[in-house]
Amino acid sequence: RAYRNEDKNKNVKFMLVRGDDFKVITPEPFDFVQAVSKHQFFFVRQNGLWGTLDTTGKYLAKCQFKTVLMASEDYYLVQNDNGKYGYIDQRGKIQVTPDYVTLEYFKNGFAIASKGENQVGLINNSLLFIAKWVIAWTAQFTSLAVAFLIPALMAIAIPLFSKALLSGDAKGQTSR
């Protein structure tokens, strides 16, 4: 639950309080708190910057974003002080660091991203999760270099295999 506290100067501050024992769980008072009930985290604003907290009051993303916009496909588009864009996922965690000059909304799993002139590409929201999981799992058993190589090879191979499967040229296909 969010409660507000007004001081003598009429500055309103918000804190998160546990419902069962009314213990304050926020690390500090905030200018604004917005619950995201579907995903069980909170957007918080402090000194004009937005961040996210989990339901226990721990930061998922420190207050560092000038703007937070609802993006499509369960990602929130965020903009930092430098005007660069990134994404926060449906759990309130940063999934794409704000390194992009422009970043579009996801549509059918893809978003157009640009880091500047002549640097335009696509971000695939399915591969974000898969690549991070593969890197973390592989790094436990091999070197970090090998851990980064596997998702890179997957990113190259997926379009090639998809094209072959969609064209019907894959071995073993029978015509009717």
Secondary structure, DSSP 8 states (H G I E B T S, - for coil): -EEEEE-TT--EEEEEB-TTT--B-SSS-BSEEEEETTTTEEEEEETTEEEEEETTS-EEEEEEEEEEEE-STT-EEEEETTS-EEEE-TTS-EEEEEEESEE---BTTEEEEEEETTEEEEEEHHHHHHHHHHHHHHHHHS-HHHHHHHHHHHHHHHHHHHHHHHHT-STT----
